Amino acid sequence: MQENVYKSNPTCAQLPGTEYNLNVTCQNTTDVIAIKKFVVAAKPEQQNCNASTAANQFDECCSSYDDDTDCHYENPYTPFVNSYSYSEQCNGKSTCSIQPQFVPFHMCNSTYPKYSANYVHVDFYCIPGLDTFTDEKSLLLILFLMK
């Protein structure tokens, strides 16, 4: 069973207002979301992407990340954010909207400011014909079978 992988809108953490929420939506309302991975990134300090500048520089700071220059992680887990909370809020629903959580980049070197506005997006599947999941283990099994 091979499903298409979709990508949420890109955004940045620390931006106030629902217009900056991370939106995950299946086009067919009978399909449900199954998050594949959560990606978070920090821009190099010289790009000046922080909480006070990111909204005015959204395209530069929040619309994409560069594998070569940005410090990025997939499915990060830190004491401050648990990527599984995104799964809990979205998996098994046809749509969800989440205010992105800030991830401190203590894992990156000093080129990346610890408190930059984080780029974030999620990759996800839309699984047709399933009712809302009440059991996370069932969803994990389905994701395993989709590989």
C-alpha positions as MATLAB code, in Angstrom:
seq = 'MQENVYKSNPTCAQLPGTEYNLNVTCQNTTDVIAIKKFVVAAKPEQQNCNASTAANQFDECCSSYDDDTDCHYENPYTPFVNSYSYSEQCNGKSTCSIQPQFVPFHMCNSTYPKYSANYVHVDFYCIPGLDTFTDEKSLLLILFLMK';
ca = [
       0.000    0.000    0.000;
       1.685    3.238   -1.140;
       0.096    6.597   -0.349;
       1.075   10.094   -1.468;
       3.019   12.215    1.006;
       1.671   15.745    1.433;
       3.316   18.782    3.019;
       1.685   21.301    5.328;
       2.126   24.994    4.877;
       5.525   26.188    6.091;
       5.578   28.674    8.939;
       7.640   29.849   11.892;
       7.191   29.316   15.594;
       6.848   32.354   17.847;
       4.636   34.322   15.449;
       1.409   35.552   17.046;
      -1.902   35.077   15.272;
      -3.756   32.145   13.752;
      -2.640   33.177   10.246;
       0.760   31.716   11.189;
      -0.641   28.389   12.401;
       0.603   25.142   10.944;
      -2.324   23.861    8.858;
      -2.588   20.189    7.962;
      -5.525   19.261    5.740;
      -6.683   16.346    3.627;
      -8.559   17.608    0.576;
     -11.054   14.755    0.755;
     -12.946   15.217    4.052;
     -13.434   11.451    4.398;
      -9.643   10.982    4.498;
      -7.702   11.292    7.741;
      -4.242   12.637    8.533;
      -1.331   10.396    9.453;
       1.771   12.477   10.173;
       4.943   11.035    8.653;
       7.498   13.536    9.997;
       7.874   16.895   11.633;
      10.674   19.189   10.372;
      12.083   22.157   12.274;
      14.978   24.402   11.219;
      16.961   27.462   12.298;
      18.498   29.993    9.928;
      22.082   31.210   10.306;
      22.397   34.270   12.534;
      23.296   36.593    9.643;
      19.781   36.096    8.217;
      18.351   37.835   11.305;
      15.337   35.527   11.620;
      14.053   36.014   15.144;
      10.684   36.470   16.814;
      10.643   40.217   16.204;
      11.694   40.118   12.519;
      10.309   36.853   11.091;
       6.787   38.112   10.341;
       8.206   40.982    8.250;
      10.651   38.617    6.524;
       8.303   35.646    6.240;
       9.497   34.494    2.798;
      13.165   34.535    3.843;
      12.665   33.103    7.339;
       9.596   30.896    7.259;
       8.742   29.674    3.758;
      11.531   27.114    3.288;
      14.760   25.754    4.667;
      18.061   24.997    3.001;
      19.663   21.588    3.614;
      23.107   23.093    3.052;
      22.960   26.198    5.258;
      20.224   25.738    7.861;
      20.414   23.666   11.017;
      17.427   21.317   10.793;
      16.001   18.231   12.431;
      13.248   15.786   11.622;
      10.943   14.606   14.401;
      12.886   16.512   17.072;
      12.339   15.667   20.696;
      13.493   18.079   23.368;
      12.189   18.773   26.872;
      10.455   21.856   25.421;
       8.570   20.301   22.525;
       7.448   16.814   21.709;
       6.742   16.280   18.033;
       4.305   13.547   19.025;
       1.975   16.210   20.445;
       1.479   17.340   16.822;
       0.591   13.765   15.930;
      -1.852   13.568   18.813;
      -3.574   16.769   17.675;
      -3.763   15.872   13.971;
      -3.670   12.112   13.376;
      -7.072   10.649   12.648;
      -8.642   13.999   11.707;
      -9.267   15.418    8.248;
      -7.872   18.828    9.226;
      -6.034   20.507   12.086;
      -4.510   23.897   12.815;
      -1.734   24.191   15.389;
       0.256   27.121   16.725;
       3.862   25.945   16.196;
       5.916   25.479   19.324;
       9.364   26.990   19.686;
      12.313   24.587   19.684;
      15.563   25.937   21.194;
      18.512   25.116   18.973;
      21.105   24.177   21.542;
      21.962   21.276   19.211;
      23.350   23.676   16.591;
      26.664   25.500   16.712;
      27.003   29.207   17.518;
      26.320   30.166   13.875;
      22.634   29.581   14.657;
      21.005   31.746   17.327;
      19.527   29.660   20.124;
      16.318   31.679   20.102;
      15.704   32.160   16.382;
      12.206   31.941   14.966;
      11.995   28.304   13.912;
      10.915   27.202   10.452;
       8.484   24.278   10.727;
       6.369   22.001    8.527;
       4.995   18.473    8.637;
       4.868   15.782    5.981;
       1.752   13.640    6.183;
      -0.401   11.026    4.505;
      -4.122   11.222    3.843;
      -5.573    7.779    4.402;
      -8.911    7.181    2.681;
     -11.958    5.595    4.233;
     -10.864    5.361    7.856;
     -12.747    6.611   10.870;
     -11.058    8.755   13.508;
      -8.304    6.867   15.302;
      -8.676    6.341   19.011;
      -5.639    4.100   19.270;
      -2.196    5.541   18.378;
      -0.786    1.995   18.029;
      -3.230    1.227   15.195;
      -2.093    4.309   13.325;
       1.580    3.421   13.820;
       0.901   -0.043   12.381;
      -0.752    1.471    9.308;
       2.193    3.859    8.807;
       4.589    0.906    9.076;
       2.652   -0.991    6.417;
       2.763    2.055    4.097;
       6.574    2.052    3.901;
];
